[in-house]
């Protein structure tokens, strides 16, 4: 009787070891994928100037007197023009400058633009138009 039990125990031991190694493999793979996820760079937050902005906060919802502008990481969009932004650089004061190439009414216009944080608002300056900043509030 003892001889018949040895193959049974050997078979049971082999099955148990196989089950252990199979259950450890997914855990090892999960641990590897977790460590890979931790080493992947997280996406950078959008620049402070990205969003929808209005010189008068009422324009965010009522566009009968004025309208908001939309700024993405690569475009500046007004009511009748879309400008591509290039050569975007940070300023030492924490703002940003860019070169706009705008299409409006069949014409192409190139001009610089500067964005600066002003509390909850942004100050935008078009240096070629003068040095006065226009404050814009973020639309909700």
DRENTORKOL-3810 file (N, C-alpha, C; in nm, 4 decimals):
REM DRENTORKOL-3810
@n.u->0.0816; n.v->-0.1183; n.w->0.0000; ca.u->0.0000; ca.v->0.0000; ca.w->0.0000; c.u->0.0861; c.v->0.1248; c.w->0.0000
@n.u->0.1973; n.v->0.1157; n.w->0.0702; ca.u->0.2863; ca.v->0.2285; ca.w->0.0770; c.u->0.3441; c.v->0.2628; c.w->-0.0589
@n.u->0.3735; n.v->0.1638; n.w->-0.1396; ca.u->0.4291; ca.v->0.1882; ca.w->-0.2716; c.u->0.3315; c.v->0.2638; c.w->-0.3606
@n.u->0.2075; n.v->0.2415; n.w->-0.3452; ca.u->0.1073; ca.v->0.3081; ca.w->-0.4285; c.u->0.0891; c.v->0.4541; c.w->-0.3876
@n.u->0.1235; n.v->0.4870; n.w->-0.2666; ca.u->0.1064; ca.v->0.6248; ca.w->-0.2205; c.u->0.2199; c.v->0.7162; c.w->-0.2679
@n.u->0.3386; n.v->0.6605; n.w->-0.2885; ca.u->0.4534; ca.v->0.7425; ca.w->-0.3290; c.u->0.4268; c.v->0.8115; c.w->-0.4628
@n.u->0.3810; n.v->0.7408; n.w->-0.5671; ca.u->0.3510; ca.v->0.8118; ca.w->-0.6923; c.u->0.2404; c.v->0.9161; c.w->-0.6733
@n.u->0.1435; n.v->0.8867; n.w->-0.5882; ca.u->0.0341; ca.v->0.9811; ca.w->-0.5634; c.u->0.0893; c.v->1.1090; c.w->-0.5009
@n.u->0.1760; n.v->1.0952; n.w->-0.3971; ca.u->0.2350; ca.v->1.2126; ca.w->-0.3322; c.u->0.3258; c.v->1.2890; c.w->-0.4289
@n.u->0.4005; n.v->1.2181; n.w->-0.5103; ca.u->0.4872; ca.v->1.2824; ca.w->-0.6086; c.u->0.4039; c.v->1.3628; c.w->-0.7078
@n.u->0.2924; n.v->1.3044; n.w->-0.7519; ca.u->0.2028; ca.v->1.3734; ca.w->-0.8441; c.u->0.1398; c.v->1.4956; c.w->-0.7767
@n.u->0.0987; n.v->1.4806; n.w->-0.6525; ca.u->0.0377; ca.v->1.5912; ca.w->-0.5782; c.u->0.1387; c.v->1.7030; c.w->-0.5565
@n.u->0.2626; n.v->1.6672; n.w->-0.5231; ca.u->0.3670; ca.v->1.7659; ca.w->-0.5013; c.u->0.3989; c.v->1.8406; c.w->-0.6310
@n.u->0.4065; n.v->1.7688; n.w->-0.7409; ca.u->0.4327; ca.v->1.8310; ca.w->-0.8714; c.u->0.3212; c.v->1.9288; c.w->-0.9068
@n.u->0.1959; n.v->1.8897; n.w->-0.8840; ca.u->0.0812; ca.v->1.9767; ca.w->-0.9136; c.u->0.0853; c.v->2.1007; c.w->-0.8258
@n.u->0.1184; n.v->2.0841; n.w->-0.6988; ca.u->0.1237; ca.v->2.1973; ca.w->-0.6068; c.u->0.2338; c.v->2.2952; c.w->-0.6477
@n.u->0.3503; n.v->2.2436; n.w->-0.6828; ca.u->0.4598; ca.v->2.3302; ca.w->-0.7258; c.u->0.4259; c.v->2.4030; c.w->-0.8553
@n.u->0.3609; n.v->2.3334; n.w->-0.9455; ca.u->0.3212; ca.v->2.3964; ca.w->-1.0717; c.u->0.2219; c.v->2.5088; c.w->-1.0447
@n.u->0.1276; n.v->2.4862; n.w->-0.9548; ca.u->0.0281; ca.v->2.5881; ca.w->-0.9214; c.u->0.0951; c.v->2.7088; c.w->-0.8594
@n.u->0.1943; n.v->2.6874; n.w->-0.7736; ca.u->0.2653; ca.v->2.7986; ca.w->-0.7113; c.u->0.3394; c.v->2.8818; c.w->-0.8148
@n.u->0.4092; n.v->2.8155; n.w->-0.9044; ca.u->0.4866; ca.v->2.8901; ca.w->-1.0023; c.u->0.3953; c.v->2.9650; c.w->-1.0982
@n.u->0.2773; n.v->2.9087; n.w->-1.1314; ca.u->0.1834; ca.v->2.9779; ca.w->-1.2194; c.u->0.1232; c.v->3.0990; c.w->-1.1508
@n.u->0.0934; n.v->3.0866; n.w->-1.0207; ca.u->0.0331; ca.v->3.2005; ca.w->-0.9509; c.u->0.1360; c.v->3.3096; c.w->-0.9260
@n.u->0.2639; n.v->3.2757; n.w->-0.9157; ca.u->0.3667; ca.v->3.3762; ca.w->-0.8967; c.u->0.3951; c.v->3.4518; c.w->-1.0252
@n.u->0.3803; n.v->3.3884; n.w->-1.1392; ca.u->0.4101; ca.v->3.4536; ca.w->-1.2663; c.u->0.3227; c.v->3.5762; c.w->-1.2888
@n.u->0.1884; n.v->3.5681; n.w->-1.2715; ca.u->0.1091; ca.v->3.6896; ca.w->-1.2905; c.u->0.1454; c.v->3.7975; c.w->-1.1892
@n.u->0.1801; n.v->3.7585; n.w->-1.0667; ca.u->0.2185; ca.v->3.8580; ca.w->-0.9673; c.u->0.3476; c.v->3.9261; c.w->-1.0093
@n.u->0.4412; n.v->3.8492; n.w->-1.0608; ca.u->0.5677; ca.v->3.9075; ca.w->-1.1067; c.u->0.5428; c.v->4.0007; c.w->-1.2245
@n.u->0.4541; n.v->3.9602; n.w->-1.3176; ca.u->0.4223; ca.v->4.0456; ca.w->-1.4317; c.u->0.3535; c.v->4.1728; c.w->-1.3843
@n.u->0.2610; n.v->4.1598; n.w->-1.2874; ca.u->0.1912; ca.v->4.2773; ca.w->-1.2353; c.u->0.2893; c.v->4.3716; c.w->-1.1679
@n.u->0.3833; n.v->4.3152; n.w->-1.0910; ca.u->0.4827; ca.v->4.3990; ca.w->-1.0244; c.u->0.5699; c.v->4.4706; c.w->-1.1273
@n.u->0.6063; n.v->4.4016; n.w->-1.2338; ca.u->0.6881; ca.v->4.4634; ca.w->-1.3389; c.u->0.6108; c.v->4.5749; c.w->-1.4072
@n.u->0.4827; n.v->4.5532; n.w->-1.4377; ca.u->0.4056; ca.v->4.6577; ca.w->-1.5050; c.u->0.3812; c.v->4.7749; c.w->-1.4112
@n.u->0.3661; n.v->4.7498; n.w->-1.2793; ca.u->0.3514; ca.v->4.8594; ca.w->-1.1837; c.u->0.4770; c.v->4.9441; c.w->-1.1796
@n.u->0.5934; n.v->4.8795; n.w->-1.1780; ca.u->0.7179; ca.v->4.9560; ca.w->-1.1731; c.u->0.7394; c.v->5.0316; c.w->-1.3033
@n.u->0.6973; n.v->4.9751; n.w->-1.4171; ca.u->0.7078; ca.v->5.0462; ca.w->-1.5439; c.u->0.6163; c.v->5.1679; c.w->-1.5436
@n.u->0.4958; n.v->5.1533; n.w->-1.4881; ca.u->0.4024; ca.v->5.2647; ca.w->-1.4837; c.u->0.4579; c.v->5.3778; c.w->-1.3982
@n.u->0.5300; n.v->5.3429; n.w->-1.2917; ca.u->0.5863; ca.v->5.4458; ca.w->-1.2052; c.u->0.7025; c.v->5.5175; c.w->-1.2725
@n.u->0.7715; n.v->5.4546; n.w->-1.3645; ca.u->0.8855; ca.v->5.5183; ca.w->-1.4293; c.u->0.8457; c.v->5.5957; c.w->-1.5545
@n.u->0.7250; n.v->5.5748; n.w->-1.6055; ca.u->0.6805; ca.v->5.6506; ca.w->-1.7223; c.u->0.6595; c.v->5.7954; c.w->-1.6804
@n.u->0.7031; n.v->5.8896; n.w->-1.7629; ca.u->0.6848; ca.v->6.0295; ca.w->-1.7251; c.u->0.5370; c.v->6.0665; c.w->-1.7294
@n.u->0.4940; n.v->6.1415; n.w->-1.6292; ca.u->0.3557; ca.v->6.1870; ca.w->-1.6289; c.u->0.3448; c.v->6.3053; c.w->-1.7244
@n.u->0.2271; n.v->6.3233; n.w->-1.7843; ca.u->0.2133; ca.v->6.4344; ca.w->-1.8786; c.u->0.2301; c.v->6.5677; c.w->-1.8059
@n.u->0.2932; n.v->6.6618; n.w->-1.8737; ca.u->0.3137; ca.v->6.7935; ca.w->-1.8140; c.u->0.1819; c.v->6.8687; c.w->-1.8127
@n.u->0.1589; n.v->6.9486; n.w->-1.7109; ca.u->0.0353; ca.v->7.0274; ca.w->-1.7091; c.u->0.0362; c.v->7.1302; c.w->-1.8221
@n.u->-0.0823; n.v->7.1700; n.w->-1.8625; ca.u->-0.0940; ca.v->7.2696; ca.w->-1.9693; c.u->-0.0353; c.v->7.4023; c.w->-1.9208
@n.u->0.0196; n.v->7.4815; n.w->-2.0115; ca.u->0.0690; ca.v->7.6140; ca.w->-1.9728; c.u->-0.0440; c.v->7.6978; c.w->-1.9120
@n.u->-0.0078; n.v->7.7924; n.w->-1.8266; ca.u->-0.1066; ca.v->7.8732; ca.w->-1.7539; c.u->-0.2010; c.v->7.9489; c.w->-1.8458
@n.u->-0.1591; n.v->7.9808; n.w->-1.9656; ca.u->-0.2402; ca.v->8.0620; ca.w->-2.0561; c.u->-0.3413; c.v->7.9805; c.w->-2.1371
@n.u->-0.3352; n.v->7.8491; n.w->-2.1302; ca.u->-0.4285; ca.v->7.7653; ca.w->-2.2063; c.u->-0.5667; c.v->7.7728; c.w->-2.1424
@n.u->-0.6677; n.v->7.7991; n.w->-2.2247; ca.u->-0.8049; ca.v->7.8058; ca.w->-2.1758; c.u->-0.8864; c.v->7.9031; c.w->-2.2589
@n.u->-1.0061; n.v->7.9311; n.w->-2.2088; ca.u->-1.0930; ca.v->8.0301; ca.w->-2.2735; c.u->-1.0942; c.v->8.1528; c.w->-2.1833
@n.u->-1.0712; n.v->8.2695; n.w->-2.2403; ca.u->-1.0531; ca.v->8.3931; ca.w->-2.1658; c.u->-1.1375; c.v->8.5048; c.w->-2.2255
@n.u->-1.1762; n.v->8.6009; n.w->-2.1419; ca.u->-1.2526; ca.v->8.7163; ca.w->-2.1909; c.u->-1.2047; c.v->8.8428; c.w->-2.1212
@n.u->-1.1989; n.v->8.9532; n.w->-2.1952; ca.u->-1.1604; ca.v->9.0816; ca.w->-2.1375; c.u->-1.2678; c.v->9.1301; c.w->-2.0408
@n.u->-1.3908; n.v->9.0889; n.w->-2.0622; ca.u->-1.5012; ca.v->9.1145; ca.w->-1.9699; c.u->-1.5639; c.v->8.9788; c.w->-1.9385
@n.u->-1.5675; n.v->8.9368; n.w->-1.8112; ca.u->-1.6196; ca.v->8.8041; ca.w->-1.7778; c.u->-1.7606; c.v->8.7757; c.w->-1.8306
@n.u->-1.8405; n.v->8.8801; n.w->-1.8528; ca.u->-1.9759; ca.v->8.8620; ca.w->-1.9069; c.u->-1.9704; c.v->8.7999; c.w->-2.0459
@n.u->-1.8651; n.v->8.8286; n.w->-2.1202; ca.u->-1.8519; ca.v->8.7777; ca.w->-2.2571; c.u->-1.8385; c.v->8.6262; c.w->-2.2621
@n.u->-1.8058; n.v->8.5638; n.w->-2.1492; ca.u->-1.7954; ca.v->8.4177; ca.w->-2.1463; c.u->-1.9300; c.v->8.3518; c.w->-2.1757
@n.u->-2.0388; n.v->8.4183; n.w->-2.1340; ca.u->-2.1728; ca.v->8.3610; ca.w->-2.1536; c.u->-2.2614; c.v->8.4448; c.w->-2.2450
@n.u->-2.2418; n.v->8.5756; n.w->-2.2486; ca.u->-2.3226; ca.v->8.6649; ca.w->-2.3320; c.u->-2.2293; c.v->8.7320; c.w->-2.4321
@n.u->-2.2384; n.v->8.6901; n.w->-2.5564; ca.u->-2.1460; ca.v->8.7401; ca.w->-2.6574; c.u->-2.2081; c.v->8.8482; c.w->-2.7456
@n.u->-2.3077; n.v->8.9217; n.w->-2.6932; ca.u->-2.3698; ca.v->9.0274; ca.w->-2.7722; c.u->-2.2805; c.v->9.1519; c.w->-2.7799
@n.u->-2.1991; n.v->9.1769; n.w->-2.6779; ca.u->-2.1110; ca.v->9.2939; ca.w->-2.6757; c.u->-1.9651; c.v->9.2598; c.w->-2.7044
@n.u->-1.9247; n.v->9.1373; n.w->-2.6790; ca.u->-1.7867; ca.v->9.0953; ca.w->-2.6994; c.u->-1.7814; c.v->8.9435; c.w->-2.6983
@n.u->-1.6652; n.v->8.8890; n.w->-2.7050; ca.u->-1.6519; ca.v->8.7430; ca.w->-2.7160; c.u->-1.5226; c.v->8.6984; c.w->-2.6491
@n.u->-1.5197; n.v->8.5737; n.w->-2.6051; ca.u->-1.3960; ca.v->8.5214; ca.w->-2.5453; c.u->-1.2966; c.v->8.4783; c.w->-2.6528
@n.u->-1.1727; n.v->8.4643; n.w->-2.6099; ca.u->-1.0689; ca.v->8.4065; ca.w->-2.6950; c.u->-1.0375; c.v->8.2686; c.w->-2.6403
@n.u->-0.9877; n.v->8.1806; n.w->-2.7258; ca.u->-0.9479; ca.v->8.0470; ca.w->-2.6831; c.u->-0.8003; c.v->8.0305; c.w->-2.7156
@n.u->-0.7250; n.v->7.9914; n.w->-2.6140; ca.u->-0.5812; ca.v->7.9712; ca.w->-2.6329; c.u->-0.5505; c.v->7.8256; c.w->-2.6018
@n.u->-0.4888; n.v->7.7576; n.w->-2.6976; ca.u->-0.4415; ca.v->7.6210; ca.w->-2.6759; c.u->-0.2885; c.v->7.6277; c.w->-2.6672
@n.u->-0.2257; n.v->7.5142; n.w->-2.6551; ca.u->-0.0793; ca.v->7.5127; ca.w->-2.6484; c.u->-0.0160; c.v->7.5579; c.w->-2.7798
@n.u->-0.0933; n.v->7.5557; n.w->-2.8897; ca.u->-0.0363; ca.v->7.5900; ca.w->-3.0202; c.u->-0.1182; c.v->7.6904; c.w->-3.1005
@n.u->-0.2353; n.v->7.7349; n.w->-3.0478; ca.u->-0.3195; ca.v->7.8273; ca.w->-3.1243; c.u->-0.3795; c.v->7.9355; c.w->-3.0360
@n.u->-0.4080; n.v->8.0478; n.w->-3.0983; ca.u->-0.4773; ca.v->8.1603; ca.w->-3.0371; c.u->-0.5962; c.v->8.1881; c.w->-3.1276
@n.u->-0.7180; n.v->8.1685; n.w->-3.0754; ca.u->-0.8370; ca.v->8.1812; ca.w->-3.1593; c.u->-0.9263; c.v->8.2939; c.w->-3.1095
@n.u->-0.9583; n.v->8.3843; n.w->-3.2023; ca.u->-1.0534; ca.v->8.4913; ca.w->-3.1739; c.u->-1.1826; c.v->8.4656; c.w->-3.2493
@n.u->-1.2662; n.v->8.5685; n.w->-3.2593; ca.u->-1.3949; ca.v->8.5525; ca.w->-3.3271; c.u->-1.3776; c.v->8.5308; c.w->-3.4765
@n.u->-1.2885; n.v->8.6054; n.w->-3.5384; ca.u->-1.2740; ca.v->8.5978; ca.w->-3.6837; c.u->-1.1346; c.v->8.5582; c.w->-3.7297
@n.u->-1.0521; n.v->8.5094; n.w->-3.6376; ca.u->-0.9177; ca.v->8.4703; ca.w->-3.6792; c.u->-0.8675; c.v->8.3517; c.w->-3.5972
@n.u->-0.7786; n.v->8.2790; n.w->-3.6576; ca.u->-0.7089; ca.v->8.1697; ca.w->-3.5901; c.u->-0.5607; c.v->8.1939; c.w->-3.6137
@n.u->-0.4858; n.v->8.1965; n.w->-3.5051; ca.u->-0.3422; ca.v->8.2205; ca.w->-3.5146; c.u->-0.2670; c.v->8.0974; c.w->-3.4654
@n.u->-0.1673; n.v->8.0575; n.w->-3.5406; ca.u->-0.0773; ca.v->7.9512; ca.w->-3.4973; c.u->0.0290; c.v->8.0170; c.w->-3.4097
@n.u->0.0626; n.v->7.9519; n.w->-3.2986; ca.u->0.1674; ca.v->8.0044; ca.w->-3.2110; c.u->0.2935; c.v->7.9214; c.w->-3.2288
@n.u->0.4041; n.v->7.9896; n.w->-3.2499; ca.u->0.5338; ca.v->7.9221; ca.w->-3.2656; c.u->0.6363; c.v->7.9966; c.w->-3.1812
@n.u->0.7531; n.v->7.9375; n.w->-3.1684; ca.u->0.8627; ca.v->7.9977; ca.w->-3.0930; c.u->0.8182; c.v->8.0373; c.w->-2.9525
@n.u->0.7428; n.v->7.9507; n.w->-2.8881; ca.u->0.6923; ca.v->7.9785; ca.w->-2.7531; c.u->0.8072; c.v->7.9611; c.w->-2.6545
@n.u->0.8306; n.v->8.0651; n.w->-2.5760; ca.u->0.9403; ca.v->8.0626; ca.w->-2.4794; c.u->0.8936; c.v->8.1194; c.w->-2.3463
@n.u->0.9434; n.v->8.0626; n.w->-2.2380; ca.u->0.9152; ca.v->8.1142; ca.w->-2.1044; c.u->0.9960; c.v->8.2413; c.w->-2.0817
@n.u->0.9386; n.v->8.3338; n.w->-2.0072; ca.u->1.0103; ca.v->8.4558; ca.w->-1.9701; c.u->1.0646; c.v->8.4387; c.w->-1.8284
@n.u->1.1662; n.v->8.5138; n.w->-1.7910; ca.u->1.2218; ca.v->8.5023; ca.w->-1.6552; c.u->1.1188; c.v->8.5348; c.w->-1.5459
@n.u->1.0172; n.v->8.6129; n.w->-1.5791; ca.u->0.9154; ca.v->8.6512; ca.w->-1.4812; c.u->0.8065; c.v->8.5456; c.w->-1.4642
@n.u->0.8148; n.v->8.4359; n.w->-1.5392; ca.u->0.7141; ca.v->8.3300; ca.w->-1.5297; c.u->0.6062; c.v->8.3381; c.w->-1.6357
@n.u->0.6197; n.v->8.4281; n.w->-1.7294; ca.u->0.5240; ca.v->8.4400; ca.w->-1.8381; c.u->0.5688; c.v->8.3616; c.w->-1.9596
@n.u->0.5190; n.v->8.4008; n.w->-2.0754; ca.u->0.5568; ca.v->8.3332; ca.w->-2.1996; c.u->0.5453; c.v->8.4318; c.w->-2.3153
@n.u->0.6290; n.v->8.4104; n.w->-2.4156; ca.u->0.6197; ca.v->8.4864; ca.w->-2.5396; c.u->0.6007; c.v->8.3871; c.w->-2.6534
@n.u->0.5412; n.v->8.4350; n.w->-2.7611; ca.u->0.5202; ca.v->8.3500; ca.w->-2.8781; c.u->0.5162; c.v->8.4380; c.w->-3.0017
@n.u->0.5328; n.v->8.3741; n.w->-3.1141; ca.u->0.5188; ca.v->8.4415; ca.w->-3.2429; c.u->0.3884; c.v->8.3928; c.w->-3.3041
@n.u->0.2975; n.v->8.4845; n.w->-3.3331; ca.u->0.1683; ca.v->8.4487; ca.w->-3.3929; c.u->0.1754; c.v->8.4612; c.w->-3.5445
@n.u->0.1141; n.v->8.3658; n.w->-3.6129; ca.u->0.0901; ca.v->8.3744; ca.w->-3.7565; c.u->-0.0601; c.v->8.3600; c.w->-3.7723
@n.u->-0.1259; n.v->8.4703; n.w->-3.8092; ca.u->-0.2724; ca.v->8.4761; ca.w->-3.8096; c.u->-0.3282; c.v->8.4834; c.w->-3.9513
@n.u->-0.4399; n.v->8.4147; n.w->-3.9674; ca.u->-0.5165; ca.v->8.4215; ca.w->-4.0920; c.u->-0.6456; c.v->8.4953; c.w->-4.0592
@n.u->-0.6696; n.v->8.6078; n.w->-4.1266; ca.u->-0.7911; ca.v->8.6845; ca.w->-4.1027; c.u->-0.8307; c.v->8.7555; c.w->-4.2309
@n.u->-0.9518; n.v->8.7320; n.w->-4.2734; ca.u->-1.0068; ca.v->8.7957; ca.w->-4.3920; c.u->-0.9123; c.v->8.7837; c.w->-4.5113
@n.u->-0.8544; n.v->8.6666; n.w->-4.5296; ca.u->-0.7697; ca.v->8.6395; ca.w->-4.6438; c.u->-0.6277; c.v->8.6916; c.w->-4.6324
@n.u->-0.5921; n.v->8.7521; n.w->-4.5206; ca.u->-0.4577; ca.v->8.8048; ca.w->-4.5027; c.u->-0.3830; c.v->8.7237; c.w->-4.3977
@n.u->-0.2510; n.v->8.7206; n.w->-4.4111; ca.u->-0.1651; ca.v->8.6577; ca.w->-4.3115; c.u->-0.0879; c.v->8.7674; c.w->-4.2403
@n.u->-0.0972; n.v->8.7655; n.w->-4.1081; ca.u->-0.0284; ca.v->8.8655; ca.w->-4.0266; c.u->0.0598; c.v->8.7914; c.w->-3.9267
@n.u->0.1829; n.v->8.8378; n.w->-3.9119; ca.u->0.2732; ca.v->8.7808; ca.w->-3.8124; c.u->0.3049; c.v->8.8883; c.w->-3.7099
@n.u->0.2964; n.v->8.8495; n.w->-3.5811; ca.u->0.3278; ca.v->8.9437; ca.w->-3.4746; c.u->0.3586; c.v->8.8683; c.w->-3.3459
@n.u->0.4372; n.v->8.9294; n.w->-3.2574; ca.u->0.4660; ca.v->8.8654; ca.w->-3.1295; c.u->0.3520; c.v->8.8887; c.w->-3.0308
@n.u->0.3466; n.v->8.8034; n.w->-2.9277; ca.u->0.2491; ca.v->8.8167; ca.w->-2.8202; c.u->0.3173; c.v->8.7742; c.w->-2.6911
@n.u->0.2757; n.v->8.8351; n.w->-2.5802; ca.u->0.3306; ca.v->8.8029; ca.w->-2.4491; c.u->0.2161; c.v->8.7742; c.w->-2.3530
@n.u->0.2310; n.v->8.6664; n.w->-2.2764; ca.u->0.1350; ca.v->8.6298; ca.w->-2.1736; c.u->0.2034; c.v->8.6427; c.w->-2.0379
@n.u->0.1334; n.v->8.7002; n.w->-1.9405; ca.u->0.1863; ca.v->8.7091; ca.w->-1.8047; c.u->0.0742; c.v->8.6748; c.w->-1.7073
@n.u->0.1092; n.v->8.6058; n.w->-1.6007; ca.u->0.0104; ca.v->8.5751; ca.w->-1.4977; c.u->-0.0159; c.v->8.7015; c.w->-1.4173
@n.u->-0.1427; n.v->8.7254; n.w->-1.3889; ca.u->-0.1831; ca.v->8.8417; ca.w->-1.3097; c.u->-0.2893; c.v->8.7947; c.w->-1.2109
@n.u->-0.2459; n.v->8.7217; n.w->-1.1093; ca.u->-0.3400; ca.v->8.6617; ca.w->-1.0146; c.u->-0.4200; c.v->8.5539; c.w->-1.0854
@n.u->-0.5518; n.v->8.5640; n.w->-1.0797; ca.u->-0.6389; ca.v->8.4674; ca.w->-1.1476; c.u->-0.6580; c.v->8.5029; c.w->-1.2946
@n.u->-0.6034; n.v->8.6147; n.w->-1.3370; ca.u->-0.6173; ca.v->8.6607; ca.w->-1.4750; c.u->-0.4854; c.v->8.6435; c.w->-1.5492
@n.u->-0.4908; n.v->8.6696; n.w->-1.6803; ca.u->-0.3671; ca.v->8.6803; ca.w->-1.7576; c.u->-0.3641; c.v->8.8188; c.w->-1.8213
@n.u->-0.2440; n.v->8.8698; n.w->-1.8340; ca.u->-0.2220; ca.v->8.9963; ca.w->-1.9035; c.u->-0.1613; c.v->8.9613; c.w->-2.0382
@n.u->-0.2225; n.v->9.0116; n.w->-2.1431; ca.u->-0.1737; ca.v->8.9860; ca.w->-2.2784; c.u->-0.1277; c.v->9.1177; c.w->-2.3392
@n.u->-0.0081; n.v->9.1129; n.w->-2.3975; ca.u->0.0478; ca.v->9.2302; ca.w->-2.4648; c.u->0.0833; c.v->9.1896; c.w->-2.6072
@n.u->0.0438; n.v->9.2740; n.w->-2.7020; ca.u->0.0861; ca.v->9.2607; ca.w->-2.8411; c.u->0.1897; c.v->9.3707; c.w->-2.8610
@n.u->0.3200; n.v->9.3420; n.w->-2.8454; ca.u->0.4234; ca.v->9.4467; ca.w->-2.8481; c.u->0.4218; c.v->9.5341; c.w->-2.9738
@n.u->0.3868; n.v->9.4777; n.w->-3.0887; ca.u->0.3848; ca.v->9.5580; ca.w->-3.2114; c.u->0.2695; c.v->9.6578; c.w->-3.2131
@n.u->0.1719; n.v->9.6407; n.w->-3.1263; ca.u->0.0553; ca.v->9.7306; ca.w->-3.1215; c.u->0.0691; c.v->9.8357; c.w->-3.0119
@n.u->0.1668; n.v->9.8226; n.w->-2.9281; ca.u->0.1841; ca.v->9.9127; ca.w->-2.8140; c.u->0.2226; c.v->9.8292; c.w->-2.6929
@n.u->0.2470; n.v->9.8934; n.w->-2.5831; ca.u->0.2956; ca.v->9.8200; ca.w->-2.4667; c.u->0.1896; c.v->9.8007; c.w->-2.3582
@n.u->0.0690; n.v->9.8474; n.w->-2.3787; ca.u->-0.0371; ca.v->9.8349; ca.w->-2.2779; c.u->-0.0899; c.v->9.6914; c.w->-2.2725
@n.u->-0.0972; n.v->9.6377; n.w->-2.1516; ca.u->-0.1480; ca.v->9.5015; ca.w->-2.1323; c.u->-0.3001; c.v->9.5039; c.w->-2.1233
@n.u->-0.3622; n.v->9.3990; n.w->-2.1739; ca.u->-0.5057; ca.v->9.3788; ca.w->-2.1594; c.u->-0.5252; c.v->9.2605; c.w->-2.0655
@n.u->-0.6059; n.v->9.2805; n.w->-1.9598; ca.u->-0.6314; ca.v->9.1721; ca.w->-1.8650; c.u->-0.7494; c.v->9.0881; c.w->-1.9120
@n.u->-0.7353; n.v->8.9558; n.w->-1.9006; ca.u->-0.8389; ca.v->8.8615; ca.w->-1.9394; c.u->-0.8697; c.v->8.7709; c.w->-1.8213
@n.u->-0.9992; n.v->8.7421; n.w->-1.8011; ca.u->-1.0439; ca.v->8.6504; ca.w->-1.6962; c.u->-1.0753; c.v->8.5159; c.w->-1.7588
@n.u->-1.0479; n.v->8.4097; n.w->-1.6845; ca.u->-1.0755; ca.v->8.2748; ca.w->-1.7349; c.u->-1.2256; c.v->8.2496; c.w->-1.7348
@n.u->-1.2775; n.v->8.1944; n.w->-1.8437; ca.u->-1.4181; ca.v->8.1551; ca.w->-1.8505; c.u->-1.4337; c.v->8.0200; c.w->-1.7815
@n.u->-1.5390; n.v->8.0042; n.w->-1.7072; ca.u->-1.5640; ca.v->7.8779; ca.w->-1.6354; c.u->-1.6219; c.v->7.7752; c.w->-1.7276
END
